[in-house]
């Protein structure tokens, strides 16, 4: 790590020295890495550093290495830096504190609180009911906190699969009916009366759990931006449950999310109107993500019976509404 970056970290933390520890993960398509740094001479034993270095030749796992893909990633890291420097959440939607950030040429550095030290040292690849509810509670608190807030400096429309940023994947789709309806589905989601700021990549892997699993914190805010809260909810549920589980458990988990949301929205919000609108958006948000997957990776495990059924319902509804408007 460059000396100037080390100096920045020492200055931000008040540490007398640092030692590079484990590489936590390599960033998508080889755009850098996330490392843990051990500190001496200050009250923090460690920090986590997201070090972005734009590659000369990007390697995309799905073969989507294009100029558009590169520009989207560059923007995503700018958005994440802005998020950590300018936005804060409550204890109920915990995120790591940002201690310092800088960018220089084709490199960016974000120095974050180590959530492991803060007690969120558990990661999950599969989850029980309690852990799913902890994440839904985090999302409900997050969406309530930012309800009606303009996403200044963030993506105008959050989520990494947002249609406007994914024309190549749309073009690659085989499903002609869904392809034709993609713009309308996107418009319906974007026209929501009740908008919030969405995490934009709220998959299970981006949640850090406490030992008891009763508390969670979230990381990775590259695609944070405006939109309907249902986008985060459907993406999260789809990230941790297979089709049969979805069929069986989604209705109860949606009820839980809305009960949590109701507890934390401000009293001047017409909650019944909000709940009705967002429940109506559930199938649209799920179909929107399904549209992205069909173009991006047609063999993905999330393209399942449950997703196809919801998509069928949405397309049927759009067709019905169109006929009604013609008469």
Rosetta silent file (secondary structure, phi, psi, omega in degrees, C-alpha in Angstrom):
SEQUENCE: XXXXXXXXXXXXXXXXXXXXXXXXXXXXXXXXXXXXXXXXXXXXXXXXXXXXXXXXXXXXXXXXXXXXXXXXXXXXXXXXXXXXXXXXXXXXXXXXXXXXXXXXXXXXXXXXXXXXXXXXXXXXXXXXXXXXXXXXXXXXXXXXXXXXXXXXXXXXXXXXXXXXXXXXXXXXXXXXXXXXXXXXXXXXXXXXXXXXXXXXXXXXXXXXXXXXXXXXXXXXXXXXXXXXXXXXXXXXXXXXXXXXXXXXXXXXXXXXXXXXXXXXXXXXXXXXXXXXXXXXXXXXXXXXXXXXXXXXXXXXXXXXXXXXXXXXXXXXXXXXXXXXXXX
SCORE:     score description
SCORE:     0.000 S_00000001
   1 L     0.000  135.447 -177.511    0.000    0.000    0.000 S_00000001
   2 L   -56.164  147.513 -179.492    1.286    3.450   -0.990 S_00000001
   3 H   -59.713  -39.445 -178.046    2.891    5.510    1.771 S_00000001
   4 H   -63.495  -33.611  177.524    0.433    8.385    1.235 S_00000001
   5 H   -70.955  -40.023  177.451   -2.486    6.004    1.891 S_00000001
   6 H   -61.351  -42.991  179.553   -0.795    4.670    5.012 S_00000001
   7 H   -61.693  -41.999  179.080   -0.268    8.251    6.233 S_00000001
   8 H   -60.344  -44.037 -178.156   -3.945    9.070    5.601 S_00000001
   9 H   -67.466  -42.150  178.415   -5.056    6.025    7.633 S_00000001
  10 H   -62.664  -41.099  179.849   -2.666    6.792   10.509 S_00000001
  11 H   -66.576  -42.722 -177.314   -3.893   10.380   10.582 S_00000001
  12 H   -68.018  -31.131 -174.861   -7.597    9.388   10.457 S_00000001
  13 H  -102.757  -15.254 -176.564   -7.298    6.827   13.248 S_00000001
  14 L    76.968   14.143 -178.667   -4.614    8.413   15.409 S_00000001
  15 L   -77.705  155.044  178.782   -2.609    5.185   15.204 S_00000001
  16 L   -90.856  -27.424  177.208    1.174    5.173   15.505 S_00000001
  17 E  -155.393  163.743  178.438    1.682    2.282   13.096 S_00000001
  18 E  -139.866  157.071  178.219   -0.241   -0.177   10.924 S_00000001
  19 E  -135.592  131.574  179.950    0.177   -3.665    9.559 S_00000001
  20 E   -73.325  125.541 -179.288   -1.611   -5.093    6.533 S_00000001
  21 E  -102.387 -139.042 -173.797   -3.644   -8.131    7.571 S_00000001
  22 E   -70.995  145.867  170.347   -5.936  -10.511    5.721 S_00000001
  23 E   -81.022  111.013 -175.916   -7.341   -9.865    2.269 S_00000001
  24 E   -71.777  -47.463  173.500  -11.091  -10.044    3.007 S_00000001
  25 E  -163.623  156.855  173.418  -12.141  -10.193   -0.623 S_00000001
  26 E   -89.142  138.218 -178.792  -11.200   -9.192   -4.143 S_00000001
  27 L   -72.052  153.050 -177.560  -13.609   -6.692   -5.681 S_00000001
  28 H   -48.107  134.027  177.635  -15.869   -7.725   -8.579 S_00000001
  29 H    62.381   22.015  176.772  -14.065   -8.060  -11.938 S_00000001
  30 H    73.333   32.068 -177.573  -10.672   -7.443  -10.332 S_00000001
  31 L   -90.954   29.207  179.133  -11.344   -3.787   -9.407 S_00000001
  32 E   121.550 -159.096 -178.293   -9.235   -3.882   -6.250 S_00000001
  33 E  -153.886  163.055  174.457   -9.606   -5.469   -2.844 S_00000001
  34 E  -111.919  122.241 -177.819  -10.953   -5.161    0.669 S_00000001
  35 E  -126.102  155.510  174.058   -8.284   -5.652    3.350 S_00000001
  36 E   -99.416  132.124  177.055   -8.102   -5.532    7.131 S_00000001
  37 E  -112.538  131.922  178.114   -5.370   -3.343    8.624 S_00000001
  38 E   -93.831  134.225 -174.322   -4.165   -3.882   12.193 S_00000001
  39 E  -111.883  152.198  173.864   -3.386   -0.708   14.117 S_00000001
  40 E  -124.569  148.543  172.147   -1.095    0.121   17.032 S_00000001
  41 L    79.397   18.678  175.109   -1.201    3.088   19.402 S_00000001
  42 L  -146.231  176.707 -175.029   -4.920    3.957   19.144 S_00000001
  43 L   -82.418   -0.147  176.024   -8.262    2.779   20.508 S_00000001
  44 L  -106.595  121.332  178.009   -9.117    0.830   17.325 S_00000001
  45 L   -70.441  -24.570 -177.223   -7.407   -2.536   16.943 S_00000001
  46 E  -160.084  162.926  171.101   -8.204   -2.599   13.221 S_00000001
  47 E  -135.226  163.165  175.414   -9.952   -0.950   10.266 S_00000001
  48 E  -111.652  130.259 -177.543  -11.268   -2.299    6.974 S_00000001
  49 E  -116.370  126.127  173.930  -10.037   -0.614    3.801 S_00000001
  50 E   -96.687  109.357 -176.013  -11.790   -0.804    0.445 S_00000001
  51 E  -110.069  107.567 -177.894   -9.011   -0.112   -2.051 S_00000001
  52 E   -96.922  128.867  175.098  -10.303    0.343   -5.593 S_00000001
  53 E  -136.056  112.622 -175.524   -7.834    0.271   -8.455 S_00000001
  54 L   -66.594  124.940 -176.736   -9.323    0.328  -11.929 S_00000001
  55 L   -75.061  154.880  175.895   -7.771   -2.464  -13.977 S_00000001
  56 L   -71.761  -32.694 -179.810   -6.299   -1.896  -17.420 S_00000001
  57 L  -133.935  105.125 -176.884   -8.161   -4.987  -18.603 S_00000001
  58 L   -75.534  140.438  177.505  -11.312   -5.892  -16.648 S_00000001
  59 L  -110.167  107.292  179.991  -12.169   -9.557  -16.204 S_00000001
  60 L   -97.540  129.215 -178.766  -15.905  -10.027  -15.902 S_00000001
  61 L   -56.510  -30.720 -178.529  -17.134  -13.422  -14.610 S_00000001
  62 L   -99.443    4.702  179.847  -20.071  -13.315  -17.015 S_00000001
  63 L    79.423   23.529 -177.402  -18.132  -11.926  -19.990 S_00000001
  64 L  -102.358   41.527 -178.857  -19.717   -8.461  -19.728 S_00000001
  65 L   -84.030   94.567  179.321  -16.516   -6.402  -19.922 S_00000001
  66 L  -127.825  168.427  175.850  -17.590   -3.319  -21.883 S_00000001
  67 H   -60.752  -36.899 -179.926  -16.916    0.421  -21.657 S_00000001
  68 H   -65.202  -42.492  178.520  -20.451    0.816  -20.320 S_00000001
  69 H   -62.212  -42.058  179.105  -19.815   -1.803  -17.656 S_00000001
  70 H   -64.135  -46.906 -179.287  -16.564   -0.050  -16.660 S_00000001
  71 H   -60.369  -38.586  179.499  -18.232    3.389  -16.501 S_00000001
  72 H   -64.056  -41.797 -179.742  -21.004    1.941  -14.302 S_00000001
  73 H   -67.161  -43.604  178.238  -18.463    0.481  -11.869 S_00000001
  74 H   -56.611  -48.123  179.014  -16.455    3.711  -11.696 S_00000001
  75 H   -60.415  -38.926 -177.101  -19.661    5.610  -10.917 S_00000001
  76 H   -62.357  -37.167  179.321  -20.635    2.997   -8.328 S_00000001
  77 H   -74.760  -31.785  174.599  -17.455    3.594   -6.323 S_00000001
  78 H   -65.549  -43.086  178.901  -17.931    7.359   -6.536 S_00000001
  79 H   -62.280  -44.739 -178.385  -21.489    6.910   -5.245 S_00000001
  80 H   -62.641  -42.476  177.790  -20.324    4.652   -2.412 S_00000001
  81 H   -60.177  -45.411  179.729  -17.660    7.158   -1.342 S_00000001
  82 H   -61.622  -42.188  179.888  -20.262    9.953   -1.381 S_00000001
  83 H   -57.969  -53.637 -176.461  -22.669    7.793    0.613 S_00000001
  84 H   -64.834  -31.045 -178.421  -20.208    7.032    3.391 S_00000001
  85 H   -82.685  -24.808 -170.633  -19.035   10.644    3.599 S_00000001
  86 H  -120.557  -10.466 -178.202  -22.457   12.332    3.494 S_00000001
  87 L  -121.069  148.300  174.084  -25.140    9.986    4.812 S_00000001
  88 L  -137.452  157.246 -178.226  -25.665    8.367    8.193 S_00000001
  89 L  -120.878 -174.982  178.707  -28.210    5.876    9.495 S_00000001
  90 L   -96.951  172.685  177.813  -29.606    4.892   12.887 S_00000001
  91 H   -60.997  -26.667 -178.985  -28.476    2.091   15.204 S_00000001
  92 H   -77.149  -15.007  173.009  -31.433    0.070   13.861 S_00000001
  93 H  -132.036   67.777 -170.390  -29.966    0.133   10.344 S_00000001
  94 E   -66.369  135.599  173.312  -26.314   -0.080   11.292 S_00000001
  95 E  -133.383  162.357  177.880  -23.543    0.576    8.748 S_00000001
  96 L   -70.052  142.467  175.331  -19.781    0.939    9.254 S_00000001
  97 L   -71.766  141.868  177.407  -18.540    4.425   10.117 S_00000001
  98 E   -93.660  122.305 -176.809  -16.380    6.022    7.421 S_00000001
  99 E   -95.158  -28.481  178.144  -13.095    7.277    8.898 S_00000001
 100 E  -168.478  156.595  175.897  -11.519    8.619    5.705 S_00000001
 101 E  -154.891  145.577  175.773  -11.847    8.490    1.921 S_00000001
 102 E  -156.080  159.227  173.847   -9.821    9.759   -1.001 S_00000001
 103 E  -136.374  145.015 -175.618   -9.434    9.278   -4.726 S_00000001
 104 E  -149.983  108.348 -178.972   -6.382    9.763   -6.844 S_00000001
 105 L    61.159 -121.715 -178.264   -6.300    9.039  -10.573 S_00000001
 106 L   -97.787   22.477  178.585   -7.497    5.495  -11.119 S_00000001
 107 E  -126.010  146.957  175.176   -7.462    4.622   -7.405 S_00000001
 108 E  -137.569  149.008 -178.196   -9.948    5.167   -4.591 S_00000001
 109 E  -136.178  128.369  173.996   -9.673    4.381   -0.914 S_00000001
 110 E  -123.268  121.500 -179.278  -12.432    4.116    1.700 S_00000001
 111 E  -101.315  117.200 -173.132  -11.349    3.540    5.324 S_00000001
 112 E  -119.611  152.029  170.558  -14.150    1.964    7.359 S_00000001
 113 E   -54.845  141.229  177.084  -14.811    0.900   10.914 S_00000001
 114 L   -82.618  107.195 -177.439  -14.169   -2.833   11.366 S_00000001
 115 L   -64.872  -25.947  176.303  -17.639   -4.285   12.003 S_00000001
 116 L   -59.357  -43.701  179.674  -16.079   -7.490   13.406 S_00000001
 117 L   -65.026  -34.042 -179.180  -14.654   -5.432   16.278 S_00000001
 118 L   -77.217    0.124  176.436  -18.072   -3.784   16.773 S_00000001
 119 L   103.074    1.453  179.411  -19.630   -7.213   17.377 S_00000001
 120 L  -105.313   63.404 -171.038  -20.915   -7.993   13.861 S_00000001
 121 L  -101.745    9.864 -179.124  -18.393  -10.740   13.160 S_00000001
 122 E  -104.796  137.000  173.027  -20.713  -13.435   11.790 S_00000001
 123 L  -117.919  153.312 -177.968  -21.393  -14.090    8.095 S_00000001
 124 L  -129.628  140.408  170.545  -24.060  -16.430    6.760 S_00000001
 125 L  -106.915  -17.530  171.669  -24.459  -18.422    3.574 S_00000001
 126 L  -140.869  152.915 -172.291  -27.786  -19.846    4.765 S_00000001
 127 L  -134.430  151.527  173.783  -30.202  -18.385    7.264 S_00000001
 128 L   -95.375  173.630 -177.234  -32.912  -19.321    9.721 S_00000001
 129 H   -52.157  -45.132 -176.581  -36.133  -17.393   10.254 S_00000001
 130 H   -61.080  -40.188 -177.955  -34.680  -15.156   12.963 S_00000001
 131 H   -71.045  -38.027  176.134  -31.793  -14.036   10.762 S_00000001
 132 H   -61.078  -43.570 -178.720  -34.069  -13.315    7.797 S_00000001
 133 H   -66.641  -34.596  176.983  -36.257  -11.205   10.094 S_00000001
 134 H   -61.843  -41.163  179.742  -33.214   -9.325   11.430 S_00000001
 135 H   -70.223  -40.861  178.087  -32.307   -8.337    7.858 S_00000001
 136 H   -64.320  -36.156  177.290  -35.905   -7.389    6.982 S_00000001
 137 H   -65.582  -41.565  176.056  -36.029   -5.282   10.136 S_00000001
 138 H   -58.068  -47.901 -179.193  -32.793   -3.556    9.049 S_00000001
 139 H   -62.511  -42.138 -179.899  -34.339   -2.828    5.627 S_00000001
 140 H   -61.221  -44.928  178.593  -37.599   -1.550    7.163 S_00000001
 141 H   -64.167  -40.864  179.563  -35.698    0.861    9.428 S_00000001
 142 H   -63.723  -48.009 -179.101  -33.499    1.986    6.543 S_00000001
 143 H   -65.883  -37.217  178.903  -36.453    2.581    4.202 S_00000001
 144 H   -66.483  -41.131 -178.080  -38.413    4.431    6.907 S_00000001
 145 H   -61.395  -38.149 -175.231  -35.427    6.656    7.711 S_00000001
 146 L  -104.542   13.905  179.673  -35.011    7.765    4.088 S_00000001
 147 L   -60.232  124.378  178.787  -38.674    7.883    3.060 S_00000001
 148 L    79.660    2.215 -179.489  -39.153   10.972    0.887 S_00000001
 149 L   -86.578  131.566  177.239  -35.422   11.834    0.957 S_00000001
 150 L   -71.066  135.271 -178.039  -33.893   12.905   -2.370 S_00000001
 151 L   -81.303   61.467 -176.769  -30.915   10.697   -3.319 S_00000001
 152 L   -64.671  128.056  178.745  -28.488   13.597   -3.762 S_00000001
 153 L    79.419   -3.591  179.652  -25.079   12.446   -4.967 S_00000001
 154 L  -106.085 -172.828  173.497  -26.336    8.845   -5.202 S_00000001
 155 E   -68.598  131.420  177.046  -27.863    6.921   -8.119 S_00000001
 156 L   -56.012  -39.399  173.204  -31.137    8.675   -9.114 S_00000001
 157 L  -121.475  116.241 -177.160  -32.556    5.144   -9.362 S_00000001
 158 L   -75.460  176.114 -178.385  -30.852    2.653   -7.061 S_00000001
 159 L    90.004  141.655 -176.326  -30.060   -1.093   -7.621 S_00000001
 160 L   -78.525  -12.206 -178.563  -27.346   -2.529   -9.815 S_00000001
 161 L  -102.680   12.063 -177.266  -29.820   -4.087  -12.253 S_00000001
 162 L   -52.874  130.924 -171.521  -31.690   -0.860  -13.053 S_00000001
 163 H   -50.916  -45.311 -175.493  -32.912   -1.026  -16.664 S_00000001
 164 H   -60.649  -28.571 -178.945  -31.394    2.250  -17.847 S_00000001
 165 H   -93.935    1.790 -174.648  -27.904    1.045  -16.880 S_00000001
 166 L  -128.939   47.036 -179.508  -28.406   -2.423  -18.422 S_00000001
 167 H   -66.127  -30.367 -179.223  -29.282   -2.060  -22.141 S_00000001
 168 H   -65.889  -42.535 -179.480  -26.779   -4.779  -23.147 S_00000001
 169 H   -68.351  -35.765  177.216  -28.430   -7.358  -20.901 S_00000001
 170 H   -63.308  -44.088 -178.867  -31.882   -6.361  -22.169 S_00000001
 171 H   -60.844  -34.549 -175.945  -30.698   -6.804  -25.737 S_00000001
 172 L   -78.411   -8.491 -175.940  -29.383  -10.300  -24.919 S_00000001
 173 L   -69.007  143.472  176.824  -32.751  -11.531  -23.571 S_00000001
 174 L   -92.806  -26.919 -175.613  -34.669  -14.284  -25.353 S_00000001
 175 L   -73.716   96.819 -173.173  -38.036  -13.693  -23.653 S_00000001
 176 H   -63.882  -37.739 -177.382  -39.673  -11.380  -26.210 S_00000001
 177 H   -66.789  -45.578  179.736  -42.791  -10.651  -24.138 S_00000001
 178 H   -69.535  -36.683  178.079  -40.872   -9.609  -21.030 S_00000001
 179 H   -59.033  -44.018 -179.360  -38.358   -7.718  -23.172 S_00000001
 180 H   -67.092  -30.618 -176.092  -41.183   -5.685  -24.699 S_00000001
 181 H   -91.532   -7.473 -172.652  -42.692   -4.974  -21.247 S_00000001
 182 H   -55.487  -44.194 -178.801  -39.384   -4.135  -19.515 S_00000001
 183 H   -63.292  -40.428 -179.639  -39.695   -0.368  -20.031 S_00000001
 184 H   -68.485  -40.415  178.400  -43.240   -0.262  -18.702 S_00000001
 185 H   -62.250  -43.932  178.261  -42.339   -2.321  -15.614 S_00000001
 186 H   -60.534  -43.748 -178.805  -39.418    0.016  -14.942 S_00000001
 187 H   -64.349  -42.553  179.557  -41.659    3.063  -15.362 S_00000001
 188 H   -60.303  -44.110  178.625  -44.306    1.677  -12.967 S_00000001
 189 H   -64.745  -40.775 -177.765  -41.643    1.096  -10.299 S_00000001
 190 H   -73.912  -19.209 -178.208  -40.120    4.547  -10.835 S_00000001
 191 L   -89.693    6.494  178.854  -43.504    6.289  -10.668 S_00000001
 192 L   -49.954  139.194  175.165  -44.161    5.153   -7.099 S_00000001
 193 L   -72.042  -38.859 -178.292  -45.655    7.896   -4.934 S_00000001
 194 L   -98.539  105.416  179.238  -43.734    6.618   -1.919 S_00000001
 195 L  -113.066  153.151  176.910  -40.022    6.655   -2.653 S_00000001
 196 E  -138.072 -167.098  168.738  -37.115    6.046   -0.352 S_00000001
 197 E  -103.096  129.430  179.491  -33.412    5.359   -0.680 S_00000001
 198 E  -102.349  149.261  177.488  -32.705    1.708   -1.416 S_00000001
 199 L   -61.047  -44.830  173.049  -29.524   -0.162   -0.489 S_00000001
 200 L    93.655  -13.454  177.320  -29.414   -1.453   -4.062 S_00000001
 201 L  -153.867   49.120 -170.562  -27.512   -4.705   -3.430 S_00000001
 202 L   -81.811   55.161  177.868  -29.188   -6.051   -0.282 S_00000001
 203 L   -86.699  164.210 -178.367  -28.177   -9.691   -0.675 S_00000001
 204 H   -52.977  -39.749 -177.172  -27.424  -11.968    2.248 S_00000001
 205 H   -63.278  -17.646 -179.101  -23.647  -11.696    1.650 S_00000001
 206 H   -97.205   12.356  174.268  -23.794   -7.938    2.379 S_00000001
 207 E  -111.248  136.842  177.739  -25.160   -8.394    5.913 S_00000001
 208 E  -112.101  128.727 -173.417  -22.918   -8.894    8.948 S_00000001
 209 E  -103.570  150.625  170.816  -24.533  -10.604   11.941 S_00000001
 210 L   -79.265  169.379 -178.697  -23.958  -10.372   15.686 S_00000001
 211 L   -55.976  -40.622 -177.420  -23.301  -13.607   17.607 S_00000001
 212 L   -78.095  -12.493 -175.925  -26.950  -13.839   18.658 S_00000001
 213 L    68.262    5.887  178.250  -28.060  -13.036   15.069 S_00000001
 214 L   -78.873  -23.156 -179.452  -30.511  -10.570   16.592 S_00000001
 215 L  -119.048  142.539  175.056  -28.539   -7.604   15.253 S_00000001
 216 E  -134.785  157.195  171.221  -27.212   -6.988   11.761 S_00000001
 217 E  -129.287  156.364 -178.292  -25.198   -4.341    9.961 S_00000001
 218 E  -120.426  149.933  178.275  -24.981   -3.864    6.196 S_00000001
 219 L  -130.099  176.415  174.767  -22.078   -3.084    3.873 S_00000001
 220 L    70.331   84.393 -177.028  -21.506   -2.403    0.155 S_00000001
 221 L  -110.004   38.426 -179.212  -23.306    0.779   -0.891 S_00000001
 222 L   -70.070  -26.323 -174.737  -22.154    0.986   -4.513 S_00000001
 223 L  -120.183   29.044  177.993  -25.708    0.956   -5.882 S_00000001
 224 L   -72.016  137.361 -178.073  -27.516    2.964   -3.208 S_00000001
 225 E   179.869 -171.072 -175.193  -30.092    5.362   -4.683 S_00000001
 226 E   -74.434  158.581  173.896  -33.721    6.343   -5.036 S_00000001
 227 E   150.342 -175.195  179.224  -36.634    3.979   -5.487 S_00000001
 228 L   -82.192  130.856 -177.514  -39.337    1.733   -4.121 S_00000001
 229 L   -57.351  -23.818 -179.410  -38.335   -0.202   -0.993 S_00000001
 230 H   -61.214  -26.459 -179.979  -39.719   -3.417   -2.451 S_00000001
 231 H   -59.461  -44.568  177.533  -36.672   -3.677   -4.725 S_00000001
 232 H   -65.837  -41.652 -175.543  -34.442   -4.363   -1.714 S_00000001
 233 H   -63.918  -48.267 -178.021  -36.974   -6.712   -0.127 S_00000001
 234 H   -66.860  -38.106 -179.421  -37.444   -8.950   -3.171 S_00000001
 235 H   -66.150  -41.325  178.377  -33.709   -9.026   -3.890 S_00000001
 236 H   -64.454  -49.529 -178.739  -32.924   -9.978   -0.307 S_00000001
 237 H   -59.796  -41.883  179.298  -35.580  -12.710   -0.126 S_00000001
 238 H   -67.014  -21.282 -178.082  -34.464  -14.115   -3.476 S_00000001
 239 H   -81.917  -15.822 -174.831  -30.844  -14.193   -2.255 S_00000001
 240 H  -127.400    3.669  178.909  -31.522  -16.518    0.660 S_00000001
 241 L  -136.301  142.188  176.706  -34.471  -18.740   -0.300 S_00000001
 242 L   -88.697  174.138 -168.565  -35.098  -21.207   -3.107 S_00000001
 243 H   -53.759  -44.140 -177.196  -38.390  -21.436   -5.003 S_00000001
 244 H   -65.561  -40.558  177.765  -40.257  -23.767   -2.611 S_00000001
 245 H   -63.198  -41.371  179.047  -39.272  -21.705    0.409 S_00000001
 246 H   -59.034  -49.155 -178.640  -40.369  -18.534   -1.388 S_00000001
 247 H   -56.672  -39.158 -173.860  -43.771  -20.027   -2.183 S_00000001
 248 H   -83.387  -39.115 -166.028  -44.249  -21.068    1.429 S_00000001
 249 H  -107.506  -20.148 -175.216  -42.659  -18.225    3.391 S_00000001
 250 H   -56.248  -45.374 -178.344  -42.779  -14.981    1.408 S_00000001
 251 H   -55.735  -45.335  179.591  -46.342  -13.941    2.466 S_00000001
 252 H   -67.192  -37.144 -179.847  -45.501  -14.157    6.183 S_00000001
 253 H   -71.240  -34.253  174.443  -42.127  -12.449    5.747 S_00000001
 254 H   -64.055  -42.863  176.804  -43.737   -9.605    3.790 S_00000001
 255 H   -57.733  -42.610 -179.558  -46.221   -9.158    6.646 S_00000001
 256 H   -63.229  -46.144  179.325  -43.276   -9.001    9.049 S_00000001
 257 H   -57.155  -46.676 -177.486  -41.461   -6.379    6.944 S_00000001
 258 H   -69.504  -32.214  175.679  -44.538   -4.142    6.800 S_00000001
 259 H   -64.481  -40.528  177.760  -45.170   -4.527   10.545 S_00000001
 260 H   -67.709  -41.310 -179.683  -41.579   -3.376   11.154 S_00000001
 261 H   -61.947  -41.429 -178.755  -41.919   -0.536    8.630 S_00000001
 262 H   -61.044  -36.883 -179.311  -45.099    0.665   10.329 S_00000001
 263 H   -64.464  -31.325 -171.136  -43.275    0.916   13.655 S_00000001
 264 H  -110.829   -5.816  175.912  -40.629    3.234   12.276 S_00000001
 265 L   -75.195  154.887  179.392  -42.236    5.540    9.683 S_00000001
 266 L   -65.542  153.132 -174.041  -43.089    9.058   10.807 S_00000001
 267 L   -66.681  -21.562 -178.652  -46.634    9.602   12.052 S_00000001
 268 L   -83.424    1.279  179.129  -47.544   12.014    9.225 S_00000001
 269 L   -85.531  133.207  175.695  -47.094    9.251    6.608 S_00000001
 270 L   -75.849   89.860 -170.793  -50.279    7.638    5.266 S_00000001
 271 H   -65.898  -36.960 -178.294  -49.059    4.150    6.080 S_00000001
 272 H   -64.301  -35.916  177.119  -52.020    2.235    4.635 S_00000001
 273 H   -69.014  -40.212  177.693  -51.471    3.970    1.263 S_00000001
 274 H   -61.672  -48.846 -178.066  -47.731    3.237    1.453 S_00000001
 275 H   -62.512  -42.317 -179.600  -48.303   -0.426    2.282 S_00000001
 276 H   -61.961  -47.173 -178.274  -50.873   -0.854   -0.470 S_00000001
 277 H   -62.227  -46.321 -176.412  -48.630    0.734   -3.087 S_00000001
 278 H   -70.635  -34.622  175.324  -45.527   -1.230   -2.105 S_00000001
 279 H   -64.163  -39.835  177.010  -47.404   -4.543   -1.857 S_00000001
 280 H   -62.723  -28.810 -177.646  -48.717   -3.895   -5.372 S_00000001
 281 H   -82.736  -11.901 -175.077  -45.093   -3.312   -6.437 S_00000001
 282 H   -53.151  -55.069 -177.519  -43.829   -6.629   -5.005 S_00000001
 283 H   -65.890  -34.453  179.043  -44.421   -8.697   -8.156 S_00000001
 284 H   -66.405  -42.793 -179.764  -43.206   -5.831  -10.391 S_00000001
 285 H   -66.161  -39.704  179.211  -39.951   -5.516   -8.432 S_00000001
 286 H   -66.055  -42.911  179.836  -39.381   -9.279   -8.541 S_00000001
 287 H   -64.626  -35.981  179.273  -40.105   -9.378  -12.279 S_00000001
 288 H   -61.529  -42.982  178.100  -37.734   -6.454  -12.844 S_00000001
 289 H   -70.713  -37.804  177.103  -34.854   -8.397  -11.307 S_00000001
 290 H   -58.554  -40.818  177.312  -35.907  -11.559  -13.170 S_00000001
 291 H   -57.801  -45.374 -179.912  -35.669   -9.521  -16.409 S_00000001
 292 H   -61.766  -47.585 -177.398  -32.082   -8.602  -15.606 S_00000001
 293 H   -60.859  -39.323 -178.699  -31.071  -12.205  -14.828 S_00000001
 294 H   -59.966  -34.214  178.459  -32.558  -13.555  -18.065 S_00000001
 295 H   -85.204  -35.347 -172.037  -30.259  -11.282  -20.067 S_00000001
 296 H   -80.496  -47.296 -177.960  -27.224  -11.394  -17.782 S_00000001
 297 L  -151.348   82.981 -172.625  -26.997  -15.084  -16.901 S_00000001
 298 L   -57.641  -18.133  179.668  -29.847  -17.222  -18.300 S_00000001
 299 L   -95.969   10.547 -175.130  -28.668  -20.303  -16.369 S_00000001
 300 L   -63.402  143.289 -177.769  -28.754  -18.604  -12.941 S_00000001
 301 L   -64.409  -21.164 -179.668  -30.303  -20.606  -10.055 S_00000001
 302 L   -77.492   -9.871  175.758  -32.618  -17.706   -9.195 S_00000001
 303 L   -83.108   88.534 -172.902  -34.451  -18.160  -12.503 S_00000001
 304 L  -127.779 -177.139 -176.468  -36.951  -20.545  -10.986 S_00000001
 305 H   -58.900  -40.560 -178.333  -40.619  -21.475  -10.981 S_00000001
 306 H   -62.547  -47.272  179.659  -41.487  -18.832   -8.373 S_00000001
 307 H   -62.682  -41.879 -179.070  -39.882  -16.004  -10.402 S_00000001
 308 H   -65.533  -37.790  179.926  -41.504  -17.211  -13.603 S_00000001
 309 H   -65.648  -44.573  178.372  -44.938  -17.357  -11.966 S_00000001
 310 H   -62.846  -40.589  179.535  -44.688  -13.779  -10.654 S_00000001
 311 H   -62.879  -41.992  178.577  -43.486  -12.594  -14.077 S_00000001
 312 H   -60.139  -43.049  179.515  -46.432  -14.323  -15.735 S_00000001
 313 H   -63.447  -42.258 -179.726  -48.836  -12.545  -13.348 S_00000001
 314 H   -64.998  -46.172 -179.782  -47.262   -9.151  -14.049 S_00000001
 315 H   -63.405  -37.633  177.688  -47.371   -9.615  -17.834 S_00000001
 316 H   -64.525  -42.717 -179.846  -50.991  -10.751  -17.596 S_00000001
 317 H   -63.791  -43.555  179.685  -51.871   -7.674  -15.511 S_00000001
 318 H   -61.726  -41.354  179.527  -50.164   -5.316  -17.982 S_00000001
 319 H   -64.552  -43.787 -179.776  -52.037   -6.916  -20.871 S_00000001
 320 H   -63.013  -46.166 -179.880  -55.340   -6.674  -18.995 S_00000001
 321 H   -62.474  -36.203  179.712  -54.740   -3.004  -18.067 S_00000001
 322 H   -65.865  -44.728  178.988  -53.876   -2.205  -21.673 S_00000001
 323 H   -62.868  -41.276 -179.594  -57.119   -3.779  -22.931 S_00000001
 324 H   -62.556  -41.210 -178.627  -59.127   -1.925  -20.292 S_00000001
 325 H   -70.859  -22.461  179.706  -57.602    1.414  -21.274 S_00000001
 326 H   -77.667  -24.722 -177.724  -58.400    0.779  -24.929 S_00000001
 327 L   -91.581    0.000    0.000  -62.131    0.385  -24.236 S_00000001
